[in-house]
Structure formats: structure tokens, C-alpha cells
């Protein structure tokens, strides 16, 4: 009887320990792989969300500004867009601008990757970060401004570049209905 009790309390065999070690290692490797995949997906999702916000905000700011101008914008300086605005329209900084006509100047700083705006000769106020490059093209015949915004976090199918076409609505209406 004593021999029977001793055999039952002897513990795990080496084979049982090795099988347990292999099974627990496989479980840990599976959990680690799943965690790293989920983590990479979350990071990619956050980058895409930031890129979408950059594109959405730049589209909103430029659309508001360019649709209300009654003159062709100027891009005589690289990565700088100058827009003449009539009195009492919403400025690039939000809110109403001065009571008289004014000038908005959008400037992209390549070193800091910041798009800023200034009214007349005021200070450059940062509007947006997250852009790696921006270019402007004005088609005077069609009263159309094309803005190419590059953001580092865009998916590959965008080639890092989004094109925003904005019609100069006030100019189009002036041509359609000239003042008497």
C-alpha cells in the first residue's frame, strides 16, 4: 500500500512538462502575434485618420476662402497663395475680417511642415500641421484653382498626394451676370 501512494504523489514526468511547455509557448506566440497585428492596424488607422483630417481641414479652409474672392488669386511665390478678399467676409483665421477689403496670404513652411495664414501685413498664424508639401495651380480660363496637398500618412493608392479643385464661384457669377 505504501508503494501505491508514493507513485501517485510523485509529480509530473519530464514528457508531461515538455508537452506543457510546448503548448504554453504556442499560446504565448499566438497571443503576441495577434497583439502586434492589432497594434499595427491601430497605428495605421490613426495615421490615416490624421491624414484625412489634414485633407478635410485644408479643403475646408481653401474652399471658403477661394469661393468668396472676387479676384484671381496669386501664386507668384512658391508655396504661397495670395487671395484678395472683399470686405466683411469670413477670413482664413475664422470670424469676420476687417471692414474693408483685405489680403489673405497662405504660406507653407517646408522646414516645419506648417501651413499658416496672415491677413494683410499681420503675423503668420499656424493653421495646419501634417502636410509635407503643397502646390497651387490657377487656371484663369476656367476660374479654377487646383491645390495638391501631400501628407506622409496617406495610403499608397493616393501616392501621398490629394488634389483639391476649387471653382472661384464669385468670379464665375461675375462673368455670368456682369454688373450694369
N, C-alpha and C positions, 0 to 999 in steps of 0.2 A: 503494500500500500504506500509506503513511503516513496518508492521509486516512481509510482504513478504521479503523485503530487509534485515531485521535483521536475518531471518532464513538462507538466502543464505550466509551471511558473518560470520556465527557462527564458522567455523573451522572444524577440524576433530573430529569424535566421538572417544570414548575410544576403541570401537571394531575395528575401522579402524586403529588406532595407534598400537594396539596389533597385527593385521594381518601384518601390515608393519614391525613391529619388528621381528616377526617370519620369514617372508620371507627374510629380510636382514640378520638375524642370520644364516639362512640356506645357503645363498650365501657366507657369510664370512667363515663358517665352510667348505664348499666345496672348496673354494679357498685355505684355509690353508692346508687342506688335500692334495690337488693337489701339492701345493708348497713343502710340506715336502716329498712327494713321489718323486718328481722330484729331490729335493736336495739330498735325499738318493741315488738315481740312479746315479747322477753325481759323488758323493763321491765314490761309489763302482766302477764306471768306471775309475776314477782317480787312485784308488788303484790297480786295475787290470792292467792299463797301466803301472804303476810303476813296478809292479811285472814282467810284460812281458819284460820291458826294462832291469831289473836286469838279467833275464834269457838269453835274447838275447846277452847282453854285455858279461856276463860270458862265454857263449858258444863261442862267437867270440874270446875272449882272449885266452881261453884254447885250442880251436881248432887250432889257428895259432901257438901257442907255441908247442903243442904236435905233430902236423903233421910234423914239421921240425926237431925235435930232432932225433939223431941217436943212442940214448941210452935209456934204460928203465928208466923212472922217479923213484923217491924215495919218499916214504911216511913213513919213519921211525919215524917221529914226528907227533903226532895227529894234524889234521887240517893244515898240512903244506905239500906242494908238491914241490919237488926239481927237476928241469929239466936241464940237461946238453945240451947246445946248441953249434953247430959248429960256426965257425967264419962267420961274415958278413951276419947274418940273422936278421930279424926283432925281436926286443926284446919285452918283456911284457910291456914295457913302451912306445912302439911305436918308430919308427925310427930304424936306424941301431945300433947295439951294438958294443962293442969293436972289433978290427981287429982279435983277436984270440978267441979261444973257451971260453965260459963263462958259468956261472951257474945262472939260474933264480930260485928264491925261492918265492913261493906264500904262504902267511901266512894269516890265518883268525883270527882276534882278537874277541873273544867271548864277551868281555866287551863292545866294541864299535861297534860291528857288521860291521866291515870294512875288506874287502879283500884288501891286499896290496901285492906288488911285490918288490923285490930288486934284483939287478944284482951284482953277486959276493958278496963282503962284504960291499956294499953300503948301503944307507939308505932305509928303507921301504917306498915306495911311495904308498899312497892310490889309489886303482883302482876303488873300488865299495862299495857303501853302500846299505843297504836294504836286505842283506842276514841275516838270523837268524842262519843258520848252514850250514856247507859244509863238505862233506866227500869224500874221494878218495878211489878207489879200482883198483888195477892193476892186469890184467890177462896177465901174461908173455907169456903163451902158445898161446894166440890169438893176442898178441900185441895190447891190448885194455885197455883203461883207462875209468873207469866209475866214473863220478862226480855226486854226489847227492847234489843239491842246494835247500835249504829251504828258503822260503820267506814268511813272515807273511801275505801278501796280496793276496796270490793265492786263487782261488776259491776252494770250498770244494772237488770237484771231483779230485783235484790234491793231496789231503791230505797234502797240504803245502810243497810238495816235487816234484822236477823235476829231472829226471835222464838224464844225458847227456853222451852218449857213443861216445868216440873218438878213431878212429883207428890210431895207430902210423905208419903213411904212410911210412916214411923213413926207419923204421925197417923192414916193410913188403917188401919193394922193395929190401933192402939189402939181405934178405933171399931168395927172388925170383931170384935175379941176383947177386950172390956173386962175389966179386972182384977177378980178375985172380991172 
